[in-house]
Amino acid sequence: MIRGLYAITPECADTALLARKAEMAILGGAKILQYRSKSGSADLKLEQAIALRTVCSRYTVPLIINDEIDLALEIGADGVHIGSNDGPVDDARRRLKGRILGVSCYDSIDLAVDAQNLGADYVAFGSFFASPTKPDAVRAPLSLLQMSKLSLKIPVVAIGGINLENGARLVESGADALAVVSSLFDAPDIRAAANHFSELFSIQK
């Protein structure tokens, strides 16, 4: 079940520090961790993915790898999240037998329906707000979350510029999970920030 705080790692060259930050997020209530690195070398990505797999296994939290199916399979990650430039969804589904597959669908309900039909386990919409991680990302309306509840049977993740204030609006609009980078990992107390994000879902029960 994809629900709750979906923590996405920031760029960090220090593997030990990254693992500590991930652990604090999980201890604060993060239900899923995605390893995302766009600047690291192949060796660094392998090292960090293994370190994060160890942390996630300790707390029985799924580890999702952004984009890289080969890396996910090599380290035994729980799944992969892909975007529009990462190859066909059905091909990813075939390669990820028994593992979680998430698909970015930006601002398109049609893409989400197609992804669901091709075997995605969840879809992500966004960016809902201005994002420091992806400043040029397509913007998605809140109404998309409400529409998704009528069109989809799989969980929906909201992403993009999410903080505690606007995150509550996304959960109220139907987001099953909130994918957060900066507002979580740039917080002075990552564990406390994760706990506050997690509380947004408790309110909606």
C-alpha positions as a Markdown table, in Angstrom:
| # | Residue | x | y | z |
|---|---|---|---|---|
| 1 | Met | 0.0 | 0.0 | 0.0 |
| 2 | Ile | 1.5 | 3.3 | -1.1 |
| 3 | Arg | 0.3 | 5.7 | 1.5 |
| 4 | Gly | 1.8 | 8.4 | 3.7 |
| 5 | Leu | 5.1 | 10.2 | 3.5 |
| 6 | Tyr | 7.1 | 9.2 | 0.4 |
| 7 | Ala | 10.7 | 10.5 | 1.1 |
| 8 | Ile | 12.9 | 11.2 | -1.9 |
| 9 | Thr | 16.6 | 11.5 | -1.2 |
| 10 | Pro | 18.5 | 14.8 | -2.0 |
| 11 | Glu | 21.8 | 14.9 | -3.9 |
| 12 | Cys | 24.5 | 14.0 | -1.3 |
| 13 | Ala | 28.0 | 12.8 | -2.0 |
| 14 | Asp | 28.5 | 11.6 | 1.6 |
| 15 | Thr | 27.0 | 8.1 | 1.7 |
| 16 | Ala | 27.1 | 7.8 | 5.5 |
| 17 | Leu | 25.4 | 11.2 | 5.9 |
| 18 | Leu | 22.7 | 10.3 | 3.3 |
| 19 | Ala | 22.0 | 7.0 | 5.1 |
| 20 | Arg | 21.7 | 8.8 | 8.5 |
| 21 | Lys | 19.3 | 11.3 | 6.9 |
| 22 | Ala | 17.2 | 8.5 | 5.4 |
| 23 | Glu | 17.1 | 6.8 | 8.7 |
| 24 | Met | 15.8 | 9.9 | 10.5 |
| 25 | Ala | 13.1 | 10.3 | 7.9 |
| 26 | Ile | 12.0 | 6.7 | 8.4 |
| 27 | Leu | 12.1 | 7.0 | 12.2 |
| 28 | Gly | 9.8 | 10.0 | 11.8 |
| 29 | Gly | 7.3 | 8.0 | 9.8 |
| 30 | Ala | 8.3 | 7.9 | 6.1 |
| 31 | Lys | 6.6 | 4.9 | 4.6 |
| 32 | Ile | 8.5 | 4.7 | 1.3 |
| 33 | Leu | 12.1 | 5.9 | 0.4 |
| 34 | Gln | 13.2 | 6.7 | -3.1 |
| 35 | Tyr | 16.8 | 7.0 | -4.0 |
| 36 | Arg | 17.3 | 9.7 | -6.6 |
| 37 | Ser | 20.7 | 10.8 | -7.8 |
| 38 | Lys | 21.2 | 12.7 | -11.0 |
| 39 | Ser | 24.8 | 13.7 | -10.5 |
| 40 | Gly | 26.6 | 10.8 | -8.8 |
| 41 | Ser | 28.9 | 8.4 | -10.6 |
| 42 | Ala | 27.9 | 4.8 | -11.2 |
| 43 | Asp | 30.1 | 3.6 | -8.4 |
| 44 | Leu | 28.7 | 6.2 | -6.0 |
| 45 | Lys | 25.1 | 5.3 | -6.9 |
| 46 | Leu | 25.8 | 1.6 | -6.3 |
| 47 | Glu | 27.4 | 2.4 | -2.9 |
| 48 | Gln | 24.6 | 4.7 | -1.8 |
| 49 | Ala | 21.8 | 2.4 | -3.1 |
| 50 | Ile | 23.3 | -0.5 | -1.1 |
| 51 | Ala | 23.6 | 1.7 | 2.0 |
| 52 | Leu | 20.0 | 2.8 | 1.7 |
| 53 | Arg | 18.8 | -0.8 | 1.1 |
| 54 | Thr | 20.4 | -1.7 | 4.4 |
| 55 | Val | 18.6 | 1.1 | 6.2 |
| 56 | Cys | 15.2 | 0.4 | 4.6 |
| 57 | Ser | 15.5 | -3.4 | 5.3 |
| 58 | Arg | 16.2 | -2.6 | 9.0 |
| 59 | Tyr | 12.8 | -0.9 | 9.3 |
| 60 | Thr | 10.9 | -2.8 | 6.6 |
| 61 | Val | 10.4 | 0.2 | 4.4 |
| 62 | Pro | 10.3 | -0.2 | 0.6 |
| 63 | Leu | 13.3 | 1.2 | -1.3 |
| 64 | Ile | 12.4 | 2.6 | -4.7 |
| 65 | Ile | 15.2 | 3.5 | -7.2 |
| 66 | Asn | 14.6 | 6.5 | -9.5 |
| 67 | Asp | 14.9 | 5.7 | -13.2 |
| 68 | Glu | 17.5 | 2.9 | -13.0 |
| 69 | Ile | 16.1 | -0.6 | -13.4 |
| 70 | Asp | 19.5 | -2.2 | -13.7 |
| 71 | Leu | 20.6 | -0.7 | -10.4 |
| 72 | Ala | 17.4 | -1.7 | -8.7 |
| 73 | Leu | 17.8 | -5.3 | -9.8 |
| 74 | Glu | 21.5 | -5.4 | -8.9 |
| 75 | Ile | 21.0 | -4.4 | -5.3 |
| 76 | Gly | 17.6 | -6.1 | -4.7 |
| 77 | Ala | 15.6 | -2.9 | -4.3 |
| 78 | Asp | 11.8 | -3.1 | -3.8 |
| 79 | Gly | 11.0 | -1.2 | -7.0 |
| 80 | Val | 11.6 | 1.5 | -9.5 |
| 81 | His | 10.0 | 4.9 | -10.4 |
| 82 | Ile | 10.2 | 5.9 | -14.0 |
| 83 | Gly | 9.4 | 9.0 | -16.0 |
| 84 | Ser | 8.5 | 9.7 | -19.6 |
| 85 | Asn | 12.1 | 9.4 | -20.8 |
| 86 | Asp | 12.9 | 6.1 | -19.1 |
| 87 | Gly | 11.4 | 3.7 | -21.5 |
| 88 | Pro | 8.0 | 2.0 | -22.0 |
| 89 | Val | 6.0 | 1.1 | -18.9 |
| 90 | Asp | 5.2 | -2.4 | -20.1 |
| 91 | Asp | 8.9 | -3.1 | -20.6 |
| 92 | Ala | 9.6 | -1.9 | -17.1 |
| 93 | Arg | 6.8 | -4.1 | -15.8 |
| 94 | Arg | 8.2 | -7.2 | -17.4 |
| 95 | Arg | 11.7 | -6.6 | -16.0 |
| 96 | Leu | 10.4 | -5.8 | -12.5 |
| 97 | Lys | 8.5 | -9.0 | -11.8 |
| 98 | Gly | 7.1 | -8.9 | -8.3 |
| 99 | Arg | 8.6 | -5.5 | -7.6 |
| 100 | Ile | 6.9 | -2.1 | -7.3 |
| 101 | Leu | 6.6 | 0.1 | -10.4 |
| 102 | Gly | 5.7 | 3.8 | -10.1 |
| 103 | Val | 5.2 | 6.1 | -13.1 |
| 104 | Ser | 5.4 | 9.9 | -13.3 |
| 105 | Cys | 2.3 | 11.2 | -15.1 |
| 106 | Tyr | 2.8 | 14.9 | -14.7 |
| 107 | Asp | -0.5 | 16.7 | -15.3 |
| 108 | Ser | -2.1 | 14.0 | -17.4 |
| 109 | Ile | -4.9 | 11.7 | -16.3 |
| 110 | Asp | -4.7 | 9.9 | -19.7 |
| 111 | Leu | -1.0 | 9.0 | -19.0 |
| 112 | Ala | -2.0 | 7.7 | -15.6 |
| 113 | Val | -4.8 | 5.5 | -17.0 |
| 114 | Asp | -2.4 | 4.1 | -19.6 |
| 115 | Ala | 0.2 | 3.4 | -16.9 |
| 116 | Gln | -2.3 | 1.6 | -14.7 |
| 117 | Asn | -3.4 | -0.5 | -17.6 |
| 118 | Leu | 0.2 | -1.4 | -18.4 |
| 119 | Gly | 0.9 | -2.6 | -14.8 |
| 120 | Ala | 2.0 | 0.4 | -12.8 |
| 121 | Asp | 1.5 | -0.1 | -9.0 |
| 122 | Tyr | 1.1 | 3.7 | -8.4 |
| 123 | Val | 1.3 | 6.9 | -10.4 |
| 124 | Ala | 2.7 | 10.3 | -9.5 |
| 125 | Phe | 1.3 | 13.7 | -10.5 |
| 126 | Gly | 3.0 | 17.1 | -10.2 |
| 127 | Ser | 4.6 | 19.5 | -9.8 |
| 128 | Phe | 1.7 | 20.9 | -7.8 |
| 129 | Phe | 3.8 | 23.8 | -6.5 |
| 130 | Ala | 7.0 | 25.5 | -7.5 |
| 131 | Ser | 9.8 | 23.0 | -6.8 |
| 132 | Pro | 13.5 | 23.8 | -6.1 |
| 133 | Thr | 14.3 | 20.2 | -7.2 |
| 134 | Lys | 12.6 | 20.7 | -10.6 |
| 135 | Pro | 12.1 | 24.4 | -11.2 |
| 136 | Asp | 10.9 | 23.9 | -14.8 |
| 137 | Ala | 8.5 | 21.0 | -14.1 |
| 138 | Val | 5.0 | 21.0 | -15.5 |
| 139 | Arg | 2.4 | 22.3 | -13.0 |
| 140 | Ala | -0.6 | 20.1 | -12.1 |
| 141 | Pro | -3.9 | 21.4 | -10.7 |
| 142 | Leu | -5.4 | 20.1 | -7.5 |
| 143 | Ser | -8.5 | 19.0 | -9.4 |
| 144 | Leu | -6.3 | 16.3 | -11.0 |
| 145 | Leu | -6.2 | 14.5 | -7.6 |
| 146 | Gln | -10.0 | 14.5 | -7.3 |
| 147 | Met | -10.3 | 13.4 | -11.0 |
| 148 | Ser | -7.9 | 10.5 | -10.4 |
| 149 | Lys | -10.2 | 9.0 | -7.7 |
| 150 | Leu | -12.8 | 8.6 | -10.4 |
| 151 | Ser | -10.5 | 7.2 | -13.0 |
| 152 | Leu | -7.9 | 5.1 | -11.2 |
| 153 | Lys | -7.8 | 2.1 | -8.9 |
| 154 | Ile | -4.1 | 2.4 | -7.9 |
| 155 | Pro | -2.6 | 4.9 | -5.4 |
| 156 | Val | -1.7 | 8.4 | -6.4 |
| 157 | Val | 1.4 | 10.2 | -5.2 |
| 158 | Ala | 1.6 | 14.0 | -5.3 |
| 159 | Ile | 5.0 | 15.7 | -5.9 |
| 160 | Gly | 6.5 | 19.1 | -6.4 |
| 161 | Gly | 7.2 | 21.9 | -3.9 |
| 162 | Ile | 5.3 | 20.2 | -1.1 |
| 163 | Asn | 5.5 | 21.6 | 2.5 |
| 164 | Leu | 3.4 | 21.1 | 5.6 |
| 165 | Glu | 1.0 | 23.9 | 4.7 |
| 166 | Asn | 0.2 | 23.0 | 1.1 |
| 167 | Gly | 0.6 | 19.2 | 1.8 |
| 168 | Ala | -2.5 | 19.2 | 3.8 |
| 169 | Arg | -4.5 | 20.5 | 0.8 |
| 170 | Leu | -3.1 | 17.7 | -1.3 |
| 171 | Val | -4.1 | 15.0 | 1.1 |
| 172 | Glu | -7.6 | 16.6 | 1.4 |
| 173 | Ser | -7.9 | 16.5 | -2.4 |
| 174 | Gly | -7.1 | 12.8 | -2.6 |
| 175 | Ala | -3.4 | 12.3 | -2.6 |
| 176 | Asp | -2.5 | 8.9 | -1.1 |
| 177 | Ala | 1.1 | 9.8 | -0.6 |
| 178 | Leu | 3.2 | 13.0 | -0.6 |
| 179 | Ala | 6.6 | 12.8 | -2.2 |
| 180 | Val | 8.9 | 15.3 | -0.5 |
| 181 | Val | 12.6 | 16.2 | -0.9 |
| 182 | Ser | 13.6 | 19.7 | 0.3 |
| 183 | Ser | 11.0 | 20.4 | 3.0 |
| 184 | Leu | 12.0 | 17.1 | 4.6 |
| 185 | Phe | 15.7 | 16.7 | 4.1 |
| 186 | Asp | 16.6 | 20.5 | 4.4 |
| 187 | Ala | 14.7 | 20.6 | 7.7 |
| 188 | Pro | 16.8 | 21.3 | 10.9 |
| 189 | Asp | 15.2 | 18.2 | 12.4 |
| 190 | Ile | 14.4 | 15.6 | 9.7 |
| 191 | Arg | 12.8 | 13.2 | 12.1 |
| 192 | Ala | 10.4 | 15.8 | 13.4 |
| 193 | Ala | 9.6 | 17.1 | 9.9 |
| 194 | Ala | 8.8 | 13.5 | 8.8 |
| 195 | Asn | 6.5 | 13.1 | 11.8 |
| 196 | His | 4.6 | 16.3 | 11.0 |
| 197 | Phe | 4.1 | 15.2 | 7.4 |
| 198 | Ser | 2.9 | 11.8 | 8.6 |
| 199 | Glu | 0.4 | 13.4 | 10.9 |
| 200 | Leu | -1.3 | 14.9 | 7.8 |
| 201 | Phe | -2.5 | 11.4 | 6.9 |
| 202 | Ser | -3.6 | 10.6 | 10.5 |
| 203 | Ile | -6.0 | 13.5 | 10.3 |
| 204 | Gln | -7.6 | 12.2 | 7.2 |
| 205 | Lys | -8.4 | 8.7 | 8.6 |
